[in-house]
């Protein structure tokens, strides 16, 4: 990780991401930003606000409403010496570009026997909790974690968002950068004004504990924290994955071997979710250390409902408390 200065500013996630883009575009003239409304309007969530005025229309490009075109153009740019950062307005619209990503971006290094790579970032707001419309709130990160060739990054807080996005832009291969929209302006925290990086594939042990390992990522970190406050009698080790591809198996396995119990939380549907993959790895490497079956607290295998029913779909602190109590009492 890059050494940081003492100059810190309180920022929300939107501001931290904006600063990361600005600093990388200043540092590297091959970095471009493109997507629907990223220029004049500064993006639907204003993550690219001010970049057009600073860097001009040749580096901040408003595109047509065509996700396959945005992704395909980004692949072409990356193959010709640029580092495009493509914004998809909502993750639910990204499937129109999935063919380009899975068939070309993720395969370029293998297809060319290592002669070419595909350095590009696809940013997309994802997840529920903001009472949005259909196709705006799903959490389908496993769609991108499954094909070989991608890294999939999901920050949970402003500090991580900046360092992870800088690392993603500098990575020589395609990175899917999924931003929990509920967290954009949820919290503020101290963020270094100077550039710094956080390695991709490295989880963060937010809090150490000895009784149970609680694993999560994205906005669910902010659901786990109030649940933990209700369990002051339980020593909980909280792990924020930060990237779901590659998974930091070493940190997870070390923690589970120590605690003997584990609860995994994500808002994505349960079937084939990140929790399922983590449970498989725990069973392979730490099965005989478990004192109880691993618990999952997840979304349901249904489309996330609109408006009034949204909170019933998403994991809540009470469900996490129940899961931790079950594994403690097993």
C-alpha positions as CSV (number, residue, x, y, z in Angstrom):
1,X,0.0,0.0,0.0
2,X,1.3,3.5,-0.9
3,X,2.5,5.5,2.1
4,X,0.0,8.3,2.9
5,X,0.5,11.8,4.1
6,X,-1.1,13.4,7.2
7,X,-3.4,15.5,5.0
8,X,-6.9,14.0,5.5
9,X,-10.4,15.2,4.5
10,X,-13.8,13.8,5.6
11,X,-15.4,12.5,2.4
12,X,-18.4,10.3,1.5
13,X,-17.9,7.5,-1.0
14,X,-19.1,9.6,-4.0
15,X,-16.5,12.2,-3.2
16,X,-13.7,9.6,-2.6
17,X,-14.4,8.0,-6.0
18,X,-14.5,11.3,-7.8
19,X,-11.1,12.2,-6.3
20,X,-9.6,8.8,-7.3
21,X,-10.7,9.4,-10.9
22,X,-9.4,12.9,-10.9
23,X,-6.0,11.9,-9.5
24,X,-5.5,9.0,-11.9
25,X,-6.5,11.1,-14.9
26,X,-3.9,13.7,-13.8
27,X,-1.3,11.1,-13.3
28,X,-1.9,9.1,-16.5
29,X,-3.0,10.7,-19.7
30,X,-4.2,7.4,-21.1
31,X,-7.0,7.1,-18.5
32,X,-10.4,8.0,-20.1
33,X,-13.9,8.1,-18.7
34,X,-16.9,7.2,-20.8
35,X,-20.5,6.4,-20.3
36,X,-24.0,7.7,-20.4
37,X,-24.2,11.3,-18.9
38,X,-20.7,11.2,-17.4
39,X,-19.7,14.5,-18.9
40,X,-22.1,17.3,-18.9
41,X,-24.2,15.9,-16.1
42,X,-21.4,14.4,-14.1
43,X,-23.0,11.0,-13.9
44,X,-26.3,9.9,-12.5
45,X,-24.8,9.9,-9.0
46,X,-22.4,12.7,-9.8
47,X,-19.3,10.5,-9.4
48,X,-17.7,12.1,-12.5
49,X,-18.8,15.6,-11.6
50,X,-16.3,18.3,-12.7
51,X,-14.1,15.9,-14.8
52,X,-15.3,17.3,-18.2
53,X,-14.4,20.8,-17.2
54,X,-11.0,19.7,-16.0
55,X,-10.0,17.2,-18.7
56,X,-12.1,18.0,-21.7
57,X,-14.4,16.1,-24.0
58,X,-11.6,14.0,-25.5
59,X,-11.1,12.3,-22.1
60,X,-14.6,12.5,-20.6
61,X,-16.9,11.1,-23.2
62,X,-20.7,11.1,-23.1
63,X,-21.9,8.1,-25.0
64,X,-25.2,7.0,-26.5
65,X,-27.5,4.8,-24.3
66,X,-25.9,1.6,-25.5
67,X,-24.2,-0.5,-22.9
68,X,-22.8,-3.0,-25.4
69,X,-21.3,0.0,-27.3
70,X,-19.8,1.5,-24.2
71,X,-18.1,-1.8,-23.2
72,X,-17.1,-2.7,-26.8
73,X,-15.5,0.7,-27.3
74,X,-13.7,0.4,-24.0
75,X,-12.2,-2.9,-25.1
76,X,-11.0,-1.4,-28.3
77,X,-9.5,1.6,-26.4
78,X,-7.7,-0.7,-24.0
79,X,-6.2,-2.7,-26.8
80,X,-4.8,0.5,-28.3
81,X,-2.9,1.9,-25.3
82,X,-5.7,3.6,-23.3
83,X,-7.1,2.8,-19.8
84,X,-10.8,3.4,-20.1
85,X,-13.1,3.7,-17.1
86,X,-16.6,2.9,-18.3
87,X,-19.6,3.8,-16.3
88,X,-22.8,1.7,-16.5
89,X,-25.6,3.8,-14.9
90,X,-27.0,0.8,-13.0
91,X,-25.8,-2.8,-12.8
92,X,-29.1,-4.0,-14.0
93,X,-28.3,-2.5,-17.4
94,X,-24.9,-4.1,-17.6
95,X,-26.1,-7.4,-19.0
96,X,-26.4,-5.8,-22.5
97,X,-22.6,-5.5,-22.4
98,X,-21.9,-8.9,-20.8
99,X,-21.3,-10.6,-24.1
100,X,-18.4,-8.2,-24.9
101,X,-17.0,-8.6,-21.4
102,X,-17.2,-12.4,-21.2
103,X,-16.3,-13.2,-24.8
104,X,-13.6,-10.6,-25.3
105,X,-12.4,-8.6,-22.3
106,X,-11.9,-11.5,-19.9
107,X,-10.3,-13.7,-22.6
108,X,-7.8,-11.3,-24.2
109,X,-4.8,-12.3,-22.3
110,X,-5.4,-16.0,-22.8
111,X,-6.5,-15.6,-26.4
112,X,-3.3,-13.8,-27.3
113,X,-1.0,-16.1,-25.3
114,X,-0.1,-13.2,-23.0
115,X,0.8,-10.7,-25.8
116,X,-2.1,-8.5,-25.0
117,X,-4.0,-7.5,-21.9
118,X,-7.2,-5.6,-21.4
119,X,-6.7,-2.8,-18.8
120,X,-10.1,-1.4,-18.3
121,X,-12.6,-0.7,-15.4
122,X,-16.3,-1.1,-15.6
123,X,-17.9,0.9,-12.8
124,X,-21.6,0.2,-11.9
125,X,-23.8,1.2,-9.0
126,X,-25.5,-1.9,-7.6
127,X,-27.7,-3.1,-4.7
128,X,-30.9,-2.1,-3.0
129,X,-31.9,0.1,-0.1
130,X,-32.8,3.3,-2.0
131,X,-36.3,2.4,-3.1
132,X,-35.3,2.4,-6.8
133,X,-37.2,1.1,-9.9
134,X,-36.8,-2.3,-11.5
135,X,-33.3,-3.2,-12.9
136,X,-31.8,-0.6,-10.5
137,X,-31.5,-2.6,-7.2
138,X,-30.3,-6.1,-7.9
139,X,-27.1,-7.6,-6.5
140,X,-25.8,-10.1,-9.1
141,X,-22.1,-9.9,-8.5
142,X,-21.7,-13.6,-9.0
143,X,-22.5,-13.2,-12.7
144,X,-19.2,-11.4,-13.0
145,X,-17.3,-13.4,-10.4
146,X,-17.9,-16.7,-12.4
147,X,-16.1,-16.2,-15.7
148,X,-12.2,-16.5,-15.6
149,X,-10.3,-13.3,-16.3
150,X,-12.2,-10.7,-14.2
151,X,-11.5,-9.1,-10.9
152,X,-14.6,-8.0,-9.1
153,X,-14.3,-5.3,-6.5
154,X,-17.0,-4.1,-4.0
155,X,-16.0,-1.3,-1.6
156,X,-18.0,-0.7,1.6
157,X,-16.7,2.7,2.8
158,X,-15.1,5.9,1.4
159,X,-11.5,5.1,2.4
160,X,-11.6,1.7,0.7
161,X,-13.4,3.1,-2.4
162,X,-10.6,5.5,-3.3
163,X,-7.7,3.1,-2.8
164,X,-9.5,0.2,-4.5
165,X,-10.5,2.3,-7.5
166,X,-6.9,3.5,-8.0
167,X,-5.7,-0.1,-7.9
168,X,-8.4,-1.2,-10.3
169,X,-7.4,1.5,-12.8
170,X,-3.7,0.5,-12.6
171,X,-4.5,-3.2,-13.0
172,X,-3.4,-4.7,-16.3
173,X,-6.6,-6.8,-16.7
174,X,-10.4,-6.0,-16.7
175,X,-11.9,-5.1,-13.3
176,X,-15.6,-4.9,-12.6
177,X,-16.0,-2.2,-9.9
178,X,-19.4,-2.5,-8.2
179,X,-20.4,0.4,-6.1
180,X,-23.2,0.0,-3.4
181,X,-25.3,3.0,-4.2
182,X,-26.8,3.0,-0.7
183,X,-23.4,3.9,0.7
184,X,-22.6,6.8,-1.7
185,X,-23.6,9.4,0.8
186,X,-24.4,7.3,3.9
187,X,-21.3,8.0,5.8
188,X,-18.2,10.3,5.8
189,X,-14.8,9.3,7.1
190,X,-11.2,10.6,6.9
191,X,-9.7,9.9,3.5
192,X,-6.1,10.9,2.5
193,X,-6.0,13.6,-0.1
194,X,-2.9,12.1,-1.7
195,X,-3.2,9.0,-3.8
196,X,-2.9,5.6,-2.3
197,X,-3.7,2.0,-3.3
198,X,-5.3,-1.0,-1.6
199,X,-4.3,-4.3,-3.1
200,X,-7.1,-6.2,-4.9
201,X,-7.9,-9.5,-3.4
202,X,-7.0,-8.5,0.2
203,X,-9.8,-8.6,2.7
204,X,-10.0,-6.2,5.7
205,X,-10.3,-7.5,9.3
206,X,-12.5,-4.7,10.5
207,X,-12.7,-6.0,14.1
208,X,-10.9,-9.0,15.7
209,X,-12.7,-11.5,17.8
210,X,-12.6,-15.1,19.1
211,X,-16.1,-16.5,19.2
212,X,-17.5,-16.2,15.6
213,X,-16.3,-15.0,12.2
214,X,-18.8,-12.6,10.5
215,X,-18.0,-12.1,6.8
216,X,-19.6,-9.5,4.5
217,X,-19.0,-6.9,1.8
218,X,-20.5,-3.8,0.3
219,X,-23.4,-2.1,2.0
220,X,-24.0,-5.1,4.2
221,X,-21.1,-4.0,6.3
222,X,-23.3,-1.2,7.6
223,X,-26.0,-3.7,8.4
224,X,-23.6,-6.0,10.3
225,X,-22.2,-3.3,12.5
226,X,-25.6,-2.5,14.3
227,X,-26.2,-6.3,14.7
228,X,-22.8,-6.6,16.5
229,X,-23.8,-3.8,18.9
230,X,-26.7,-6.0,20.1
231,X,-24.3,-8.9,20.9
232,X,-21.9,-7.3,23.3
233,X,-21.5,-10.7,25.0
234,X,-20.1,-12.4,21.8
235,X,-16.6,-11.7,20.6
236,X,-17.1,-11.3,16.8
237,X,-14.4,-11.1,14.2
238,X,-15.7,-9.0,11.3
239,X,-14.2,-9.4,7.9
240,X,-15.0,-7.1,4.9
241,X,-14.0,-9.0,1.7
242,X,-13.6,-5.8,-0.4
243,X,-13.1,-8.0,-3.5
244,X,-15.2,-11.1,-4.3
245,X,-12.9,-12.1,-7.1
246,X,-10.3,-13.1,-6.2
247,X,-11.5,-14.1,-2.7
248,X,-9.1,-13.7,0.1
249,X,-9.4,-17.3,1.2
250,X,-6.3,-17.1,3.5
251,X,-7.8,-14.4,5.8
252,X,-11.2,-16.2,5.9
253,X,-9.7,-19.7,6.7
254,X,-7.3,-18.3,9.3
255,X,-10.2,-16.6,11.1
256,X,-12.6,-19.6,11.0
257,X,-9.8,-21.8,12.3
258,X,-9.5,-19.4,15.2
259,X,-13.2,-18.9,16.0
260,X,-14.7,-22.3,14.9
261,X,-17.9,-20.6,13.8
262,X,-18.9,-18.5,10.8
263,X,-21.8,-16.4,9.5
264,X,-21.8,-14.9,6.0
265,X,-24.0,-12.0,5.0
266,X,-24.8,-10.7,1.5
267,X,-27.9,-9.1,-0.1
268,X,-27.5,-11.1,-3.3
269,X,-29.8,-14.1,-3.8
270,X,-28.8,-17.2,-1.9
271,X,-28.3,-19.8,-4.7
272,X,-24.8,-19.7,-6.1
273,X,-24.0,-16.6,-4.0
274,X,-20.6,-15.6,-2.7
275,X,-21.5,-17.2,0.6
276,X,-21.9,-20.6,-1.1
277,X,-18.4,-20.4,-2.5
278,X,-17.0,-19.3,0.8
279,X,-18.7,-22.2,2.6
280,X,-17.2,-24.6,0.1
281,X,-13.7,-23.3,0.7
282,X,-14.2,-23.4,4.5
283,X,-15.3,-27.0,4.2
284,X,-12.2,-27.8,2.2
285,X,-9.7,-26.1,4.5
286,X,-11.2,-25.7,8.0
287,X,-14.0,-28.4,8.2
288,X,-12.5,-30.0,11.3
289,X,-12.2,-26.7,13.0
290,X,-15.9,-25.9,12.8
291,X,-18.0,-26.2,16.0
292,X,-21.2,-25.4,14.1
293,X,-22.5,-25.3,10.5
294,X,-21.8,-22.1,8.6
295,X,-24.8,-19.8,8.6
296,X,-25.9,-17.6,5.6
297,X,-28.0,-14.5,5.9
298,X,-28.8,-13.4,2.3
299,X,-31.4,-12.1,-0.1
300,X,-34.0,-14.4,-1.4
301,X,-34.1,-16.3,-4.7
302,X,-36.6,-13.8,-6.1
303,X,-36.4,-10.5,-7.9
304,X,-35.8,-7.8,-5.4
305,X,-39.3,-6.2,-4.7
306,X,-40.1,-2.6,-5.2
307,X,-40.5,0.1,-2.6
308,X,-42.6,-1.1,0.4
309,X,-41.3,-4.7,0.4
310,X,-37.6,-3.9,-0.2
311,X,-36.6,-4.0,3.4
312,X,-38.2,-7.3,3.9
313,X,-36.0,-8.7,1.2
314,X,-32.7,-7.3,2.4
315,X,-30.8,-8.8,5.3
316,X,-31.6,-6.8,8.5
317,X,-29.7,-6.7,11.8
318,X,-32.3,-8.9,13.5
319,X,-31.7,-11.7,11.0
320,X,-27.9,-11.5,11.6
321,X,-28.3,-11.5,15.3
322,X,-30.5,-14.7,15.0
323,X,-27.9,-16.4,12.8
324,X,-25.1,-15.6,15.2
325,X,-27.1,-16.9,18.2
326,X,-27.9,-20.1,16.3
327,X,-24.3,-20.8,15.6
328,X,-23.2,-19.9,19.1
329,X,-25.9,-22.2,20.6
330,X,-25.3,-25.1,18.3
